[in-house]
Amino acid sequence: MIKYIGSKRALVPLIRAAAAQLPVRTACDLFAGTTRVGQALRMLGLEIVSNDLATYSEALGHAYVAADRSVDRDRLASILRELEALPGRDGYFTEAFCRRTRYLQPHNGMRVDAIRDGIDRYELSPVERGIVLSSLLEAADRVDSTTGLQMAYLKQWSPRSHNDLELRLPPLVPGPPGTVARRDANELAPDLDVDLVYVDPPYNHHSYFANYHVWETLVRWDAPEQYGVAGKRVDCRDRKSRYNSRREAPAALEELLASLRSPWLIVSFNDEGFHDPGGIERLLAERGYVGRVDVDSKRYVGAQIGIYNPRGKRVGRVTHLRNQEHVFVVGPDRARIDAAIHAATASGARAAAGAANAAAASRPAA
Ligand SMILES: C[S@@+](CC[C@H](N)C(=O)[O-])C[C@H]1O[C@@H](n2cnc3c(N)ncnc32)[C@H](O)[C@@H]1O
């Protein structure tokens, strides 16, 4: 899985344990990112709609949420072998992300150029294409030279960036095949007809589109004009999510929650963002019973090593190395919510033994 800020890697066992207690058959991972929550829910047997505005998330959704046994994996494995054997080519990616900036070493950037061009020469269904693109995305992520964000790159090449890019076939996730969307969450919300929605929006001013611009370009392959030391896509300047604005985010979330028709919701936030957990809890209480689990967790890896600009100069101090994640479970049946919170707390405490501390409370609707 790619490195992704706000990814719910640590919370997945907890969310899965909570969802397993609910009477649900279908679910939407509305801000899917890496798709890891959708994957976990799929493994529970739920039929998933994986949605995110990012094009790379759409590719991951095809690979991990939509792909099923009907995919000819032998054919894809042999396509990946052919792509991997292509000689490197000095193209847009190498120039933009390996010389003008330093996200990958040029020897790997040239292979990305050759492989990504090569992918477009195969006749592939959207799911097959998503699998092959995800393979390249993950291969590039394994040899990048960042702390996991693409607003800067390391001054010295990271040790992993010296390795050769290697394509692997993404595994098939067990469970029923789902579908993938690339729509604004607030526009999709009223059209959704699912039992459960997992809501994990961006929580502060950092734009995912800008933070993962290299992956967006790798998948779109549209060779955009770049700006600034980070070499971002020019459209990063005008593509802003309402969820990245302190002023607009609360209204965006309120509108979203009001337009979701699903009886069950799981909502997660951390304490580094715009949203006040108490306010969210009150908002959610309008929809039914609300249970809440608070989890202490280690902050993302970038914070562990400090904040530097592209020239390697320290530009910020890390204020704290731990944060708190809040997970809310909402629905019409108090007993189910209690069971979900109980299971989530037990699993969260087990998964994070020694490193995290989960506390829970369940309240009736206001
Ligand atoms: C906190 S991250 C989700 C992380 C995800 N749960 C995971 O574990 O990987 C928020 C996601 O929302 C997406 N996003 C931002 N604004 C959006 C919008 N208006 N509609 C849909 N997705 C949006 C971003 O691209 C990002 O992937």
The ligand as a MOL file (V3000), in Angstrom:
LIG
                    3D

  0  0  0     0  0            999 V3000
M  V30 BEGIN CTAB
M  V30 COUNTS 27 29 0 0 0
M  V30 BEGIN ATOM
M  V30 1 C -8.2200 11.4140 5.1440 0
M  V30 2 S -8.0330 10.9520 3.4700 0 CHG=1
M  V30 3 C -8.7850 9.3710 3.4170 0
M  V30 4 C -7.8230 8.2820 3.7820 0
M  V30 5 C -8.4030 6.8820 3.6260 0
M  V30 6 N -9.4610 6.5990 4.5630 0
M  V30 7 C -7.3070 5.8450 3.7730 0
M  V30 8 O -7.2790 5.0850 4.7670 0
M  V30 9 O -6.4410 5.7910 2.8920 0 CHG=-1
M  V30 10 C -9.2030 11.9540 2.6490 0
M  V30 11 C -9.4170 11.6520 1.1650 0
M  V30 12 O -10.4730 12.4980 0.6750 0
M  V30 13 C -10.2290 12.7800 -0.7040 0
M  V30 14 N -11.0560 13.9810 -1.0050 0
M  V30 15 C -10.8020 15.2830 -0.7440 0
M  V30 16 N -11.8570 16.0700 -1.0480 0
M  V30 17 C -12.8220 15.2200 -1.5460 0
M  V30 18 C -14.1410 15.4220 -2.0200 0
M  V30 19 N -14.6910 16.6330 -2.0320 0
M  V30 20 N -14.8300 14.3370 -2.4630 0
M  V30 21 C -14.2540 13.0930 -2.4500 0
M  V30 22 N -13.0120 12.8500 -1.9900 0
M  V30 23 C -12.2900 13.9070 -1.5320 0
M  V30 24 C -8.7290 12.9580 -0.7810 0
M  V30 25 O -8.2650 12.7190 -2.1000 0
M  V30 26 C -8.2350 11.9160 0.2350 0
M  V30 27 O -7.8920 10.7220 -0.4010 0
M  V30 END ATOM
M  V30 BEGIN BOND
M  V30 1 1 1 2
M  V30 2 1 2 3
M  V30 3 1 2 10
M  V30 4 1 3 4
M  V30 5 1 4 5
M  V30 6 1 5 6
M  V30 7 1 5 7
M  V30 8 2 7 8
M  V30 9 1 7 9
M  V30 10 1 10 11
M  V30 11 1 11 12
M  V30 12 1 11 26
M  V30 13 1 12 13
M  V30 14 1 13 14
M  V30 15 1 13 24
M  V30 16 1 14 15
M  V30 17 1 14 23
M  V30 18 2 15 16
M  V30 19 1 16 17
M  V30 20 1 17 18
M  V30 21 2 17 23
M  V30 22 1 18 19
M  V30 23 2 18 20
M  V30 24 1 20 21
M  V30 25 2 21 22
M  V30 26 1 22 23
M  V30 27 1 24 25
M  V30 28 1 24 26
M  V30 29 1 26 27
M  V30 END BOND
M  V30 END CTAB
M  END
